[in-house]
Amino acid sequence: MSNKKGILALSPLIVFVVLYLVTSVIARDFYKVPITVAFLISSIYAVIISGKGTLNDRVNAFCKGAGTPNIMLMLIIFILAGAFASTAKGMGSIDATVTLTLSILPKSMILAGLFVAACFISLSIGTSVGTIVALVPIAAGLASQTGSSVAFLTAVVVGGAFFGDNLSFISDTTIMATKTQGCKMSDKFRANIYIVLPAAIAVLIIYIIMGQSTGAPNNMHAISAWKVLPYLTVLATAVAGMNVMAVLTLGIVICALIGLLDGSYDIYSLMGAMGEGILGMSELIIVTMLAAGLLEMISKAGGIQYIIEKMTRHIHGKRGAELSMGALVALVGMCTANNTIAILTVGDISRQIAEKYGIDPRKAASILDTYSCFMQGLIPYGAQMLIAAGLAELNPISILPYLYYPVTMGLFATLSIIFRIPRKYS
């Protein structure tokens, strides 16, 4: 593909970046330009420049990308998450859980404890989204009680969520990376742990140090143990491997029962709380659909293929090959906003690169998984960032400066390539 056609195919993403990020930086206010408007204008532009077929055909192609089964599944999860978060908050679950957490953990260990909890849960359930849904409301409550930044504590959870997304045996990224590179999950785990465990330990130390200045809790409530039950149930069933939609539905039912029994709700206020939570996810739902349609148009125009061609043209030696694989999956992840799809898209060509330059399949799978999670953890329009921002009632851009773990994970992954770590797999 020519440079002109390739850049044209990627231009809708460039338009979005200029409209949203650049104008927000100039205005010094990331709330100045609504992210929905930036995606809408970029999407209209993508449909206009797509020269194939009639206008109806192009609009249909956009709608096909916006309404794929994976996207619709994601939207249903967002709706359930909004309803659960709102009903739990309305009947006092967040306050009760925060109070219990503060009574157990010393204030200096709240940041570290939240990060470790996110790492453990995501490693157990294999999904960053499920971890974020379970812990972000608690993080927001802890921030309120301790005077900490809501964006900062939300970022702690998001970072820990990607630790497990990257390593878990039941994570879709792990499954996709090992399948495309032809190695066992257990072998990939052994190679991967050498790359990301030092990163997690480094970030944990940072949180322990920063935790020394965490403020004392404000106006502690009496502990209402039964109101903690919805979150305990969500965590337990998620760790047990239950489908995330079933987990959230069960959480809503338990919130409803407790709220009705203790008088927090009547039937009308219960439905009102659920409706309020669903409406609170409306911007998230709109952004997700517009982003999916936009990225479908970029892919259809050959934008992703153009990136692959450019990234694999000048490879020299093992280090160059491994760095190209990492950069390739990261760039495709930025264009697709889905780390699993990014691995699937570049998996075959990465395997060919690995075979040509003698790269161990276990190291190749680790590189693909780690760099895909690194990028997914930083893009403000990824599902994880959007749902975290929605639950914490934040702009996703406000979370970015505090995402220590995804950045550290990417740094350590690059260092592992440069210094041939782990030696056994290099």
C-alpha positions as CSV (number, residue, x, y, z in Angstrom):
1,M,0.0,0.0,0.0
2,S,1.3,3.5,-0.9
3,N,2.1,6.0,1.8
4,K,-0.7,8.3,0.6
5,K,-3.4,5.6,0.8
6,G,-2.1,4.3,4.1
7,I,-2.1,7.8,5.8
8,L,-5.5,8.5,4.3
9,A,-6.8,5.2,5.8
10,L,-5.4,6.2,9.2
11,S,-6.5,9.8,8.9
12,P,-9.8,9.4,10.9
13,L,-7.7,8.5,14.0
14,I,-5.4,11.5,13.3
15,V,-8.6,13.7,13.1
16,F,-9.7,12.3,16.5
17,V,-6.3,12.9,18.1
18,V,-6.2,16.5,16.8
19,L,-9.8,17.2,17.8
20,Y,-9.7,15.8,21.2
21,L,-6.1,15.6,22.6
22,V,-4.5,18.6,20.9
23,T,-7.4,21.0,21.4
24,S,-7.7,19.9,25.0
25,V,-4.0,20.5,25.6
26,I,-4.2,23.9,24.0
27,A,-7.3,24.8,26.1
28,R,-5.6,23.2,29.2
29,D,-8.9,21.6,29.9
30,F,-9.8,18.0,28.9
31,Y,-13.5,18.7,29.6
32,K,-13.5,21.5,27.1
33,V,-14.1,19.2,24.1
34,P,-16.6,16.3,24.8
35,I,-15.1,13.0,23.8
36,T,-18.4,12.0,22.2
37,V,-18.3,15.0,19.8
38,A,-14.6,14.3,18.9
39,F,-15.6,10.7,18.0
40,L,-18.8,11.8,16.1
41,I,-16.9,14.3,13.9
42,S,-14.1,11.7,13.3
43,S,-16.7,9.0,12.4
44,I,-18.5,11.3,10.0
45,Y,-15.1,12.1,8.4
46,A,-14.3,8.4,8.2
47,V,-17.6,7.6,6.3
48,I,-17.0,10.6,3.9
49,I,-13.5,9.6,2.9
50,S,-14.3,5.9,2.5
51,G,-14.6,5.9,-1.3
52,K,-16.0,2.3,-1.7
53,G,-19.7,2.0,-2.5
54,T,-22.6,4.3,-2.0
55,L,-23.2,6.4,1.1
56,N,-25.6,3.8,2.4
57,D,-23.0,1.1,1.9
58,R,-20.4,3.1,3.9
59,V,-22.9,3.9,6.7
60,N,-23.8,0.1,6.8
61,A,-20.1,-0.8,7.1
62,F,-19.8,1.7,10.0
63,C,-22.9,0.3,11.7
64,K,-21.5,-3.3,11.2
65,G,-18.4,-2.3,13.1
66,A,-20.3,-0.5,15.8
67,G,-22.7,-3.4,16.3
68,T,-20.5,-6.5,16.4
69,P,-21.4,-9.2,18.9
70,N,-18.4,-8.3,21.0
71,I,-19.4,-4.6,21.1
72,M,-23.0,-5.5,22.0
73,L,-21.8,-7.8,24.7
74,M,-19.6,-5.0,26.1
75,L,-22.6,-2.6,26.1
76,I,-24.7,-5.0,28.0
77,I,-21.9,-5.3,30.6
78,F,-21.8,-1.5,30.8
79,I,-25.5,-1.3,31.4
80,L,-25.5,-4.0,34.1
81,A,-22.4,-2.4,35.7
82,G,-24.1,1.0,35.8
83,A,-27.3,-0.5,37.4
84,F,-25.2,-2.5,40.0
85,A,-23.0,0.5,40.9
86,S,-26.0,2.8,41.4
87,T,-28.1,0.3,43.4
88,A,-25.1,-0.6,45.6
89,K,-24.3,3.1,46.2
90,G,-27.9,3.9,47.0
91,M,-28.3,1.3,49.6
92,G,-25.0,2.0,51.3
93,S,-22.8,-0.8,50.1
94,I,-19.9,1.4,49.0
95,D,-19.8,3.3,52.4
96,A,-20.0,0.0,54.3
97,T,-17.2,-1.6,52.2
98,V,-15.0,1.4,52.5
99,T,-15.5,1.6,56.2
100,L,-14.7,-2.1,56.6
101,T,-11.5,-1.7,54.4
102,L,-10.3,1.3,56.4
103,S,-10.9,-0.6,59.7
104,I,-8.8,-3.5,58.5
105,L,-5.9,-1.7,56.6
106,P,-3.7,1.0,58.2
107,K,-4.0,4.1,56.2
108,S,-0.4,3.8,55.0
109,M,-1.3,0.5,53.2
110,I,-4.5,1.5,51.4
111,L,-2.8,2.2,48.1
112,A,-0.7,-0.9,48.2
113,G,-3.6,-3.0,49.4
114,L,-5.9,-1.8,46.6
115,F,-3.2,-2.6,44.0
116,V,-2.6,-6.1,45.4
117,A,-6.3,-6.8,45.5
118,A,-6.7,-5.7,41.9
119,C,-3.7,-7.8,40.8
120,F,-5.0,-10.9,42.7
121,I,-8.6,-10.6,41.5
122,S,-7.6,-10.0,37.8
123,L,-5.2,-12.9,38.0
124,S,-7.9,-15.1,39.4
125,I,-10.7,-14.2,37.0
126,G,-8.7,-13.4,33.9
127,T,-10.5,-10.2,33.0
128,S,-9.5,-6.6,33.6
129,V,-13.1,-5.4,33.0
130,G,-14.5,-7.6,35.8
131,T,-11.9,-6.4,38.2
132,I,-12.5,-2.7,37.4
133,V,-16.3,-3.2,37.8
134,A,-15.8,-4.7,41.3
135,L,-13.1,-2.4,42.7
136,V,-13.5,1.1,41.1
137,P,-16.6,2.1,43.2
138,I,-14.7,1.0,46.3
139,A,-11.6,3.0,45.2
140,A,-13.8,6.1,44.6
141,G,-15.3,5.7,48.1
142,L,-11.8,5.3,49.7
143,A,-10.7,8.5,47.9
144,S,-13.6,10.4,49.3
145,Q,-13.0,9.1,52.9
146,T,-9.2,9.8,52.8
147,G,-9.1,13.0,50.8
148,S,-7.2,11.3,48.0
149,S,-7.6,11.9,44.3
150,V,-10.4,9.8,42.8
151,A,-8.5,9.6,39.5
152,F,-5.4,8.4,41.3
153,L,-7.1,5.6,43.2
154,T,-9.1,4.6,40.1
155,A,-5.7,4.3,38.2
156,V,-4.4,2.1,41.0
157,V,-7.2,-0.4,40.2
158,V,-6.8,-0.1,36.5
159,G,-3.1,-0.8,36.7
160,G,-3.6,-3.9,38.9
161,A,-6.4,-5.1,36.6
162,F,-3.9,-5.3,33.7
163,F,-1.5,-7.3,35.8
164,G,-3.9,-10.2,35.8
165,D,-5.2,-9.6,32.3
166,N,-1.6,-10.1,31.1
167,L,-0.7,-13.2,33.2
168,S,-3.9,-15.1,33.9
169,F,-4.3,-18.6,32.4
170,I,-8.0,-17.8,31.6
171,S,-7.4,-14.4,30.1
172,D,-8.4,-14.1,26.5
173,T,-5.1,-12.3,25.7
174,T,-3.1,-15.2,27.1
175,I,-5.1,-17.7,25.2
176,M,-4.8,-15.7,21.9
177,A,-1.1,-15.1,22.4
178,T,-0.2,-18.7,23.1
179,K,-2.4,-20.0,20.3
180,T,-1.0,-17.7,17.6
181,Q,2.6,-18.4,18.7
182,G,2.2,-22.1,19.3
183,C,3.3,-22.6,22.9
184,K,1.8,-23.8,26.2
185,M,0.1,-21.3,28.6
186,S,2.3,-22.6,31.5
187,D,5.5,-21.9,29.5
188,K,4.3,-18.5,28.4
189,F,3.5,-17.7,32.1
190,R,7.0,-18.6,33.2
191,A,8.6,-16.4,30.5
192,N,6.1,-13.6,31.2
193,I,6.4,-13.5,34.9
194,Y,10.1,-12.5,34.6
195,I,9.1,-9.5,32.6
196,V,6.1,-8.1,34.6
197,L,6.7,-9.2,38.2
198,P,9.6,-6.8,38.7
199,A,7.4,-4.1,37.2
200,A,4.6,-4.9,39.7
201,I,7.0,-5.0,42.6
202,A,8.5,-1.6,41.6
203,V,5.0,0.0,41.4
204,L,4.0,-1.7,44.7
205,I,7.0,-0.1,46.4
206,I,6.0,3.3,45.0
207,Y,2.5,2.9,46.4
208,I,3.8,1.9,49.8
209,I,6.0,5.0,49.9
210,M,3.2,7.2,48.7
211,G,0.8,5.6,51.1
212,Q,2.7,7.1,54.0
213,S,1.1,10.5,53.2
214,T,-2.4,9.2,52.8
215,G,-4.9,11.3,54.8
216,A,-6.8,10.0,57.8
217,P,-10.4,8.9,57.1
218,N,-13.2,11.5,57.4
219,N,-16.3,10.8,59.4
220,M,-16.2,7.0,59.6
221,H,-19.6,5.4,59.5
222,A,-20.6,2.5,61.7
223,I,-19.9,-0.8,59.9
224,S,-23.0,-2.4,58.4
225,A,-21.6,-5.9,57.6
226,W,-24.6,-7.1,55.6
227,K,-24.3,-4.2,53.2
228,V,-20.8,-5.4,52.2
229,L,-22.4,-8.6,51.0
230,P,-23.0,-7.4,47.4
231,Y,-19.4,-6.7,46.8
232,L,-18.2,-9.8,48.5
233,T,-20.6,-11.8,46.4
234,V,-19.4,-10.1,43.2
235,L,-15.7,-10.7,44.1
236,A,-16.3,-14.3,45.1
237,T,-18.4,-15.3,42.1
238,A,-16.0,-13.5,39.7
239,V,-13.0,-15.3,41.2
240,A,-14.9,-18.6,40.9
241,G,-15.2,-17.9,37.1
242,M,-18.8,-17.0,36.8
243,N,-19.8,-15.1,33.6
244,V,-19.4,-11.3,34.3
245,M,-23.0,-10.6,33.2
246,A,-24.3,-13.2,35.7
247,V,-22.0,-11.8,38.4
248,L,-23.4,-8.3,37.9
249,T,-27.0,-9.5,37.7
250,L,-26.6,-11.4,41.0
251,G,-25.1,-8.3,42.5
252,I,-28.1,-6.2,41.5
253,V,-30.5,-8.8,42.9
254,I,-28.7,-8.9,46.3
255,C,-28.6,-5.1,46.4
256,A,-32.3,-5.0,45.7
257,L,-33.1,-7.6,48.4
258,I,-31.0,-5.9,51.1
259,G,-32.3,-2.4,50.2
260,L,-35.9,-3.5,50.2
261,L,-35.6,-5.4,53.5
262,D,-33.7,-2.6,55.4
263,G,-35.9,0.2,54.0
264,S,-33.2,1.8,51.9
265,Y,-35.5,1.3,48.9
266,D,-39.1,0.9,48.0
267,I,-39.8,-0.7,44.6
268,Y,-40.0,2.7,42.9
269,S,-36.8,4.1,44.3
270,L,-35.0,0.8,43.5
271,M,-36.0,1.1,39.8
272,G,-35.1,4.8,39.9
273,A,-31.6,3.9,41.2
274,M,-31.2,1.3,38.5
275,G,-32.4,3.7,35.8
276,E,-30.0,6.4,37.0
277,G,-27.1,4.0,36.9
278,I,-27.9,3.0,33.3
279,L,-28.3,6.6,32.2
280,G,-24.9,7.3,33.8
281,M,-23.3,4.9,31.3
282,S,-24.9,6.6,28.3
283,E,-21.8,8.6,27.3
284,L,-19.7,5.4,27.7
285,I,-22.1,3.5,25.5
286,I,-22.1,6.2,22.8
287,V,-18.3,6.5,22.8
288,T,-17.9,2.7,22.6
289,M,-20.2,2.4,19.5
290,L,-18.7,5.4,17.7
291,A,-15.1,4.2,18.4
292,A,-15.9,0.7,17.2
293,G,-17.5,2.0,14.0
294,L,-14.6,4.4,13.4
295,L,-12.0,1.6,13.9
296,E,-13.9,-0.7,11.5
297,M,-13.7,2.0,8.8
298,I,-9.9,2.4,9.4
299,S,-9.4,-1.4,9.2
300,K,-11.6,-1.7,6.1
301,A,-9.6,1.1,4.4
302,G,-6.4,-0.8,5.0
303,G,-5.0,1.3,7.8
304,I,-4.0,-1.6,10.0
305,Q,-2.4,-3.5,7.1
306,Y,-0.4,-0.3,6.3
307,I,0.9,-0.2,9.9
308,I,1.9,-3.9,9.7
309,E,3.7,-3.4,6.4
310,K,5.6,-0.3,7.7
311,M,6.6,-1.9,11.0
312,T,8.0,-5.1,9.4
313,R,10.0,-3.5,6.6
314,H,13.2,-2.7,8.4
315,I,14.0,-5.5,10.9
316,H,17.6,-6.3,11.8
317,G,18.5,-9.0,14.3
318,K,16.6,-10.5,17.2
319,R,16.3,-7.4,19.3
320,G,14.9,-5.5,16.3
321,A,12.5,-8.3,15.5
322,E,11.2,-8.5,19.1
323,L,10.9,-4.7,19.4
324,S,9.0,-4.6,16.1
325,M,6.6,-7.3,17.3
326,G,5.9,-5.3,20.5
327,A,5.5,-2.0,18.6
328,L,3.3,-3.7,16.0
329,V,0.8,-5.1,18.5
330,A,0.8,-1.9,20.4
331,L,0.0,0.2,17.4
332,V,-2.7,-2.1,16.1
333,G,-4.1,-2.1,19.7
334,M,-4.2,1.7,19.6
335,C,-6.2,1.4,16.3
336,T,-8.6,-1.3,17.4
337,A,-9.0,-0.4,21.1
338,N,-9.0,-4.2,21.8
339,N,-5.8,-6.0,22.9
340,T,-7.2,-9.4,22.1
341,I,-8.1,-8.3,18.5
342,A,-4.7,-6.7,18.2
343,I,-2.9,-10.0,19.1
344,L,-5.2,-11.9,16.6
345,T,-4.5,-9.4,13.9
346,V,-0.7,-9.5,14.1
347,G,-0.3,-13.0,15.5
348,D,0.4,-14.8,12.3
349,I,3.0,-12.3,11.0
350,S,4.6,-12.2,14.5
351,R,5.0,-15.9,14.4
352,Q,6.7,-15.7,10.9
353,I,9.0,-13.0,12.3
354,A,9.8,-15.2,15.3
355,E,10.6,-18.2,13.1
356,K,12.8,-16.2,10.8
357,Y,14.9,-14.7,13.6
358,G,14.9,-17.7,15.9
359,I,12.8,-16.1,18.7
360,D,11.5,-18.5,21.3
361,P,7.7,-18.8,20.9
362,R,7.3,-18.4,24.7
363,K,9.1,-15.0,24.6
364,A,7.1,-14.0,21.4
365,A,3.8,-14.8,23.2
366,S,4.9,-12.8,26.2
367,I,5.9,-9.8,24.1
368,L,2.5,-9.8,22.3
369,D,0.5,-10.1,25.5
370,T,2.5,-7.6,27.5
371,Y,2.7,-4.9,24.8
372,S,-1.0,-5.3,24.0
373,C,-1.9,-4.8,27.7
374,F,0.5,-1.9,28.0
375,M,-1.2,0.0,25.1
376,Q,-4.8,-1.1,26.2
377,G,-4.0,0.4,29.7
378,L,-3.2,3.8,28.2
379,I,-5.7,4.5,25.5
380,P,-8.5,6.7,26.9
381,Y,-11.1,5.1,24.6
382,G,-10.4,1.5,25.6
383,A,-13.2,-0.5,27.3
384,Q,-11.3,-0.7,30.6
385,M,-10.6,3.1,30.8
386,L,-14.1,4.0,29.7
387,I,-15.8,1.8,32.2
388,A,-13.4,2.9,35.0
389,A,-14.1,6.5,34.2
390,G,-17.8,5.9,34.0
391,L,-18.0,4.2,37.4
392,A,-15.8,6.9,39.0
393,E,-17.7,9.7,37.2
394,L,-14.5,11.0,35.6
395,N,-13.1,12.0,32.3
396,P,-10.9,9.1,31.2
397,I,-8.1,11.5,30.4
398,S,-7.9,12.5,34.0
399,I,-6.9,9.0,34.9
400,L,-4.0,8.8,32.4
401,P,-1.3,10.7,34.5
402,Y,-1.6,8.2,37.3
403,L,-1.3,4.9,35.3
404,Y,2.0,3.9,36.8
405,Y,1.7,0.1,36.2
406,P,0.9,0.0,32.5
407,V,3.8,2.5,31.8
408,T,6.2,0.5,34.0
409,M,5.0,-2.8,32.4
410,G,5.8,-1.3,28.9
411,L,9.2,-0.1,30.2
412,F,10.2,-3.4,31.7
413,A,9.0,-5.3,28.6
414,T,11.3,-3.1,26.5
415,L,14.2,-3.6,28.9
416,S,13.7,-7.3,28.8
417,I,14.2,-7.2,25.0
418,I,17.3,-5.0,25.2
419,F,19.0,-7.0,27.9
420,R,17.7,-10.4,26.8
421,I,15.6,-11.2,29.9
422,P,14.8,-13.9,30.7
423,R,18.0,-15.5,29.3
424,K,16.4,-19.0,29.2
425,Y,13.9,-17.8,26.7
426,S,16.1,-15.4,24.8
